[in-house]
Amino acid sequence: MSQSQLEALPKAEREILKRKSLNLGLDLQGGMYLLYEVDKSKLKPEEVKGAVDRAIEVIRNRIDQWGVFEPSIEKLGEDRILVQLPGVLDRERARSLIGRTALLEFKLVAKTSLVNDIIKKIDDKLHEIELSKLPADSDTLALDPNPFLNLLGRIGADVIAVPEENVKKVEEILNMDEIKAVIPKSYEFLFGKPVEREGRKYRPLYLVKKEPVLTGAYLTDARPDIYRGGEARLQNTPVVSITFDRKGAARFAAVTGQHVGEKLAIVLDGVVQSAPVIQERISGGRAMITGLDSMDEAKDLAVVLRAGALPAPLKRLEERSVGPLLGKDSISKGITALIIGFLVVVLFMVFYYRGAGLIADIALILNLVFVLALLAGFHATLTLPGLAGLILTVGMSVDANVLIFERIREELGLGKTPKVAIATGYSRALITILDANLTTLIAALVLLRFGTGPIKGFAVVLSLGIFVSFFTAIFVTRIIFDYLVFVKKIKKVSI
């Protein structure tokens, strides 16, 4: 089942499917491997403690709402997070869903008169800087009196926009210390999402108040939707409808009531998503984020908003992906190896131990069924090394039977009855079998404790195989022998 099909299922059905399925690792079904580092450099000292754990919780909430089955999210060292997403092959969507901070803010946009005044001051300051660099006898008339204004354009009547080719230059100017000094401390310039007009790309530029009037901390719900309001240009476009709690709703109503006729910028991770004009006081605690490119983007944005903002930015250190064809090839080869190994063992046991070998083969089949059932029941993930461990248990499961059968042969060779030979064979082989399984189990537990990723997968399957093979070899085969001896009253054991 594809990722899109999983997302389309109701949550209850996804949970049922999740409980019943045997989970496959990245190497078997394909998926993504992402390694992140939490950037604590901008956090306050009291915020540093627990930042990684909070980030893991937010990431887990986002991925769970996305519908990924059995993701692996673990902390590595002090500030790194390893994320493994089986079955996820959409790189861009996964990066966006996990890596974005998702800090939602509502900020008032400055009035046009203030914006024009600040642009004039920036031009004057840049002109002054250029003049200071010229020799005393230079011609100052050649200097551009509006170096900043000439980098800008407009979208519509009142939206300042920067052509894509000028964005880097505008950013450099706004980051100059001399320019920061002419911008009021309570305001800042923020870029909007890229837009295209008449074949040319622009980035809207807004002057907004630094202090948000409302943040995503008051958010209670976010849902993707299709716009069906009165604005013609937004008709049938994807949007995200958001709902605030009681305190947030009251604050939103107060802000919109006090600033009717002004623009309110909806800012996500420092980028203005939209800046609609406040037409009237908005009560009810509902708002809408527009300007989204696709319904997938709306769905992902709703997910990250519901899950909450990350406590600190994430820096992606490593990214790997495994294609589904490689995973299918691994499964095919692994199953082929399992079948060949199984058939060789089955035929050998029947050929060498005859009827007793057939009993061992029944135990072997039960062994495989029980191991797979336990993996599914415990929601463990089967990886390629785990598949290797499963193949190994095929050989290990008959090892105990070989010891038992050889003991029974010895007892029968001494002239003992089948009943006595079977009882003695099992009792004498028990200590040896227990010792062999215990030493292997210790090795498996060491791998489970100190291993990572695929090594753990191998150790889990090996550990389960040891317990199950011990049960089938000692108890299942003994029950069959006892049935033949006590119920069927056999006089000779085929061994």
HUHUQUI-V464214 format. One record per pair of residues at least 4 apart in sequence whose C-alpha atoms are under 8 Angstrom apart, sorted by the first residue. I is the first residue (numbers start at 1). J is the second residue. Records with the same first field share a line. If there is no record, write none. Layout:
BEGIN
I=J ; J
END
This chain:
BEGIN
1=5 ; 6
2=6 ; 87
3=7 ; 67 ; 68 ; 87 ; 88
4=8
5=9
6=14 ; 67
7=66 ; 67
9=13 ; 14
10=14
11=15
12=16
13=17
14=18 ; 67
15=19
16=20
17=21
18=69
19=376 ; 377 ; 379
20=376 ; 377
21=376 ; 379
22=372 ; 375 ; 376 ; 379 ; 380 ; 381 ; 382
23=69 ; 70 ; 376 ; 379 ; 380 ; 381 ; 382
24=28 ; 29 ; 86 ; 381 ; 382 ; 383
25=29 ; 30 ; 86 ; 381 ; 382 ; 383 ; 384
26=30 ; 31 ; 32 ; 84 ; 85 ; 86 ; 87 ; 322 ; 327 ; 383
27=31 ; 322 ; 326 ; 327 ; 330 ; 383 ; 384
28=324 ; 326 ; 327 ; 328 ; 330 ; 331 ; 383 ; 384
29=86 ; 87 ; 323 ; 324 ; 327 ; 328
30=86 ; 87 ; 88 ; 89 ; 321 ; 322 ; 323 ; 324 ; 325 ; 326 ; 327
31=84 ; 85 ; 86 ; 87 ; 88 ; 89 ; 321 ; 322 ; 323 ; 324
32=84 ; 85 ; 86 ; 87 ; 88 ; 89 ; 91 ; 319 ; 320 ; 321 ; 322
33=82 ; 83 ; 84 ; 85 ; 318 ; 319 ; 320 ; 321
34=82 ; 83 ; 84 ; 316 ; 317 ; 318 ; 319 ; 320
35=80 ; 81 ; 82 ; 83 ; 316 ; 317 ; 318 ; 319
36=80 ; 81 ; 82 ; 83 ; 314 ; 315 ; 316 ; 317 ; 318
37=79 ; 80 ; 81 ; 314 ; 315 ; 316 ; 317
38=51 ; 52 ; 55 ; 79 ; 80 ; 81 ; 312 ; 313 ; 314 ; 315
39=312 ; 313 ; 314 ; 315
40=48 ; 51 ; 312 ; 313
42=312
43=47 ; 48 ; 312
44=48
45=49
47=51
50=54
51=55 ; 311 ; 312
52=56 ; 75 ; 78 ; 79 ; 80 ; 81
53=57 ; 75
54=58 ; 310 ; 311
55=59 ; 310 ; 311 ; 312
56=60 ; 73 ; 74 ; 75 ; 81
57=61
58=62 ; 307 ; 308 ; 309 ; 310
59=63 ; 98 ; 307
60=64 ; 73
61=65 ; 307
62=66 ; 97 ; 98 ; 303 ; 304 ; 306 ; 307
63=67 ; 68 ; 71 ; 97 ; 98
64=68 ; 69
65=303
66=300 ; 303
68=85 ; 86 ; 87 ; 88
69=85 ; 86
70=85 ; 86 ; 379 ; 381
71=83 ; 84 ; 85 ; 86
72=82 ; 83 ; 84 ; 85
73=81 ; 82 ; 83 ; 84
74=81 ; 82 ; 83
75=79 ; 80 ; 81 ; 82
76=80 ; 81 ; 82
87=324
88=94
89=321 ; 322 ; 323
90=94
91=95
92=96
93=97 ; 300
94=98
95=99 ; 100
96=100
97=300 ; 301 ; 303 ; 304
99=313 ; 314 ; 315 ; 316
100=269 ; 310 ; 313 ; 314
101=269 ; 309 ; 310 ; 311 ; 312 ; 313 ; 314
102=268 ; 269 ; 304 ; 305 ; 308 ; 309 ; 310
103=215 ; 216 ; 267 ; 268 ; 269 ; 270 ; 309 ; 310
104=215 ; 216 ; 266 ; 267 ; 268 ; 269 ; 305 ; 309
105=212 ; 213 ; 214 ; 215 ; 216 ; 266 ; 267 ; 268
106=212 ; 213 ; 214 ; 215 ; 264 ; 265 ; 266 ; 267
107=208 ; 209 ; 210 ; 211 ; 212 ; 213 ; 214 ; 264 ; 265 ; 266 ; 267
108=208 ; 209 ; 212 ; 213 ; 262 ; 263 ; 264 ; 265
109=206 ; 207 ; 208 ; 209 ; 262 ; 263 ; 264 ; 265 ; 275
110=114 ; 115 ; 206 ; 207 ; 208 ; 209 ; 263
111=115 ; 262
112=116 ; 158
113=117
114=118
115=119 ; 207
116=120
117=121
118=122 ; 182 ; 183
119=123 ; 148 ; 149
120=124 ; 146 ; 149
121=125 ; 182
122=126 ; 148 ; 179 ; 182
123=127 ; 145 ; 146 ; 147 ; 148 ; 149
124=128 ; 145 ; 146
125=129 ; 178 ; 179
126=130 ; 147 ; 148 ; 179
127=131 ; 143 ; 144 ; 145 ; 146 ; 147
128=132
129=133
130=134 ; 143
131=140
134=138
146=150
147=151
148=152 ; 170
151=162 ; 163 ; 166 ; 170
152=160 ; 161 ; 162 ; 163 ; 166
153=160 ; 161 ; 162 ; 163
154=158 ; 159 ; 160 ; 161 ; 162
155=159 ; 160 ; 161 ; 197 ; 204
159=204 ; 205 ; 206
160=204 ; 205 ; 206
161=202 ; 203 ; 204 ; 205
162=166 ; 167 ; 170 ; 202 ; 203 ; 204 ; 205
163=167 ; 200 ; 201 ; 202 ; 203
164=201 ; 202 ; 203
166=170
167=171 ; 203
168=172
169=173
170=174
171=175
172=176
173=179
174=179 ; 180 ; 189
175=179 ; 180
176=180
177=181
178=182
179=183
183=187 ; 188
184=188
186=209 ; 210 ; 211
187=207 ; 208 ; 209 ; 210
188=207 ; 208 ; 209 ; 210
189=205 ; 206 ; 207 ; 208
190=205 ; 206 ; 207 ; 208 ; 270 ; 271 ; 272
191=203 ; 204 ; 205 ; 206 ; 270 ; 271 ; 272
192=203 ; 204 ; 205 ; 206 ; 271 ; 272 ; 273 ; 274
193=203 ; 204 ; 271 ; 272 ; 273 ; 291
194=201 ; 202 ; 203 ; 204
195=201 ; 202 ; 203 ; 204
196=200 ; 201 ; 202
197=201 ; 202
206=272
208=265
213=255
214=218 ; 248 ; 251 ; 252
215=219
216=305 ; 308 ; 309
217=308
218=244 ; 245 ; 247 ; 248
219=242 ; 243 ; 244 ; 245 ; 248 ; 305 ; 306
220=242 ; 243 ; 244 ; 245 ; 306
221=242 ; 243 ; 244 ; 305 ; 306
222=240 ; 241 ; 242 ; 243 ; 302 ; 303 ; 305 ; 306
223=240 ; 241 ; 242 ; 299 ; 302
224=238 ; 239 ; 240 ; 241 ; 295 ; 298 ; 299 ; 302
225=238 ; 239 ; 240 ; 241 ; 295 ; 298
226=235 ; 236 ; 237 ; 238 ; 239
227=234 ; 235 ; 236 ; 237 ; 238 ; 239
228=234 ; 235 ; 236
229=234 ; 235
230=235
231=235
234=290
237=292 ; 294
238=290 ; 291 ; 292 ; 293 ; 294 ; 295 ; 298
239=288 ; 289 ; 290 ; 291 ; 292 ; 295 ; 298
240=288 ; 289 ; 290 ; 298 ; 299 ; 301 ; 302
241=286 ; 287 ; 288 ; 289
242=286 ; 287 ; 288 ; 289
243=285 ; 286 ; 287
244=248 ; 249 ; 285 ; 286
245=249 ; 285
246=250 ; 285
247=251
248=252 ; 285
249=253 ; 283 ; 284 ; 285 ; 286
250=254 ; 283 ; 285
251=255
252=256 ; 282 ; 283 ; 285
253=257 ; 281 ; 282 ; 283 ; 284 ; 285
254=258 ; 281
255=259 ; 281
256=260 ; 278 ; 280 ; 281 ; 282
257=280 ; 281 ; 282
258=281
259=278
260=277 ; 278 ; 279 ; 280 ; 281
261=277 ; 278 ; 279 ; 280
262=277 ; 278
263=275 ; 276 ; 277 ; 278
264=275 ; 276 ; 277 ; 278
265=272 ; 273 ; 274 ; 275 ; 276
266=272 ; 273 ; 274 ; 275 ; 289
267=271 ; 272 ; 273 ; 274
268=272 ; 273
273=289 ; 290 ; 291 ; 292
274=289 ; 290 ; 291
282=286
292=297 ; 298
293=297
294=298
295=299
296=300
297=301
298=302
299=303
300=304
301=305
302=306
303=307
304=308 ; 309
305=309
322=326 ; 327
323=327
324=328
325=329
326=330
327=331
328=332
329=333
330=334 ; 384
331=335 ; 384
332=336
333=337
334=338 ; 384 ; 387 ; 388
335=339
336=340
337=341 ; 391
338=342 ; 390 ; 391
339=343
340=344
341=345 ; 391 ; 394 ; 395
342=346 ; 394
343=347
344=348
345=349 ; 394 ; 395
346=350 ; 357 ; 358 ; 361
347=351
348=352
349=353 ; 354 ; 356 ; 357 ; 358 ; 360 ; 361
350=354 ; 355 ; 356 ; 357 ; 358 ; 361
351=357
352=357 ; 495
353=357 ; 358 ; 405 ; 494 ; 495
354=358 ; 494 ; 495
355=359 ; 493 ; 494 ; 495
356=360 ; 405 ; 493 ; 494 ; 495
357=361 ; 495
358=362
359=363 ; 477 ; 480
360=364 ; 398 ; 401 ; 473 ; 477
361=365 ; 398
362=366
363=367 ; 472 ; 473 ; 476 ; 477
364=368 ; 394 ; 397 ; 398 ; 469 ; 472
365=369
366=370 ; 472
367=371 ; 394 ; 397 ; 465 ; 468 ; 469 ; 472
368=372 ; 390 ; 394
369=373
370=374 ; 468
371=375 ; 461 ; 464 ; 465 ; 468
372=376
373=377
374=378 ; 464
375=379 ; 380 ; 381 ; 382 ; 461
376=380
381=457
382=386 ; 387 ; 457
383=387 ; 454 ; 457 ; 458
384=388 ; 454
385=389 ; 454 ; 455 ; 457 ; 458
386=390 ; 454 ; 457 ; 458 ; 459 ; 460 ; 461 ; 462
387=391 ; 458 ; 461
388=392 ; 458
389=393 ; 458 ; 459 ; 461 ; 462
390=394 ; 461 ; 462 ; 465
391=395
392=396 ; 462
393=397 ; 462 ; 465 ; 466 ; 469
394=398
395=399
396=400 ; 466 ; 469
397=401 ; 465 ; 466 ; 469 ; 470 ; 472 ; 473
398=402 ; 469 ; 473
399=403
400=404 ; 433 ; 470 ; 473 ; 474
401=405 ; 473
402=406
403=407 ; 429 ; 433
404=408 ; 425 ; 426 ; 429
405=409 ; 425 ; 495
406=410 ; 425
407=411 ; 424 ; 425 ; 426 ; 428 ; 429
408=412 ; 421 ; 422 ; 424 ; 425 ; 426
409=413 ; 421 ; 495
410=414
411=415 ; 416 ; 421 ; 424 ; 425
412=416 ; 417 ; 418 ; 421
416=420 ; 421
417=421 ; 491
418=422 ; 485 ; 490 ; 491 ; 492 ; 493
419=423 ; 485
420=424
421=425
422=426 ; 481
423=427
424=428
425=429
426=430 ; 474 ; 478
427=431
428=432
429=433
430=434 ; 474
431=435
432=436
433=437 ; 470
434=438 ; 470
435=439
436=440
437=441 ; 466 ; 470
438=442
439=443
440=444 ; 466
441=445 ; 462 ; 463 ; 466
442=446
443=447
444=448 ; 459 ; 460 ; 462 ; 463
445=449 ; 459 ; 463
446=450 ; 451
447=451 ; 455 ; 456 ; 459
448=452 ; 455 ; 456 ; 459 ; 460
449=456
451=455 ; 456
452=456
453=457
454=458
455=459
456=460
457=461
458=462
459=463
460=464
461=465
462=466
463=467
464=468
465=469
466=470
467=471
468=472
469=473
470=474 ; 475
471=475 ; 476
472=476 ; 477
473=477 ; 478
474=478
475=479
476=480
477=481
478=482
479=483
480=484
481=485
482=486 ; 487
483=487 ; 488
484=488 ; 489 ; 490
485=489 ; 490 ; 491
486=490
END
